[in-house]
Amino acid sequence: MSHQLVIDLSREAIMTALMLAAPMLLIALGVGLTVSIIQSVTQIQEQTLAFVPKLVLVGGAFIIGLPWLLQTLIKFTQQVIGGIPAMIG
């Protein structure tokens, strides 16, 4: 197993992880920013007000995006398993 193969496999794994996490992280960021602006304007400093909308929207995004997430993970896993003979020999 060459160093370049390890680097390529690691890069592909990190890019896949970022691609899978990005939609939910961006939704959480947007909701958190929106709720923070609303809290600043109205001077309501309730912590659950920021947590509950993030939880609901990120959970909904996860459920809606689950087929795509699974397809992406299956494709990556098939590539890794299919590349095992090249890694060994």
N, C-alpha and C positions, 0 to 999 in steps of 0.2 A: 504494500500500500504506500503510494508516494505522498509526499507532503502536499503536492498540488491537489491530489484527490481529496485529502482531508480538508484542505482549505475550501475547495469547491463545495463539498458536502456540508460543511459548517455554514458557508455563506447561504446556500440554498435553504438550510433549516432555519436560519435567522430570518431570511426574507419571507419564508412561508409563515413563520410565527408573527412577524410584523403585519403581514397582509391579513391574517386571520384576526388579529387583535385591533387593528386600526379602526374599523367601522364602529365598534362598541366604544373604544376610547374617544373617538371624535364626537360621538353622541353624548357621552358623559361630560366631555369638555364643554360642548355647546349648551347643554342643559345647566351645568354648573355655573357657567358664565351668565346665562340668562337669569337664573334664580338669584345669583349674587347681585346683579344690577337691580332687579326688582326689590331685593332686600335692602339695598342701599338707598333706593329712592323712597321706599315706604318706611324705612327704619325699623323693620321687623327683623329681629335677630334670633329666629328660631332655627335650631340646627336640623331638626327633622324636616323642615321645609325644603332644605337643599338635598337631603338624602333620599326621600321617598320618590320624587320625580325621576331622579337618576336611576334608582333601582327599577322602577317600572319601565322606563324607556329602554334601558340597556337590556333588561330581561326580554322585552318585546322584540328588540333588534336581534337578540340571540335566537329567539324562537323563529322569527321570520327568516333569518339568514342561516339557520341550521343546515338546510340542504346544501347550500353553497359551501359552508364550512366543511361539511363531511366530504363533499366531492373533492375539495382542495386537499384535505388530509389523505384521502384514499389515493389520489394521484401522486402525492409526494411519497407515500409509503410504497406504492407500486414501483416508483422510480428507484427508491433506495433498495428494495428487495431485488428488483431486476438487475441492479448494478453490483450485487454481491459477487457474482462470478468474476467480474472485471477487477474487483477489489482484491480478491484472493490471488488470482493468477495474473 
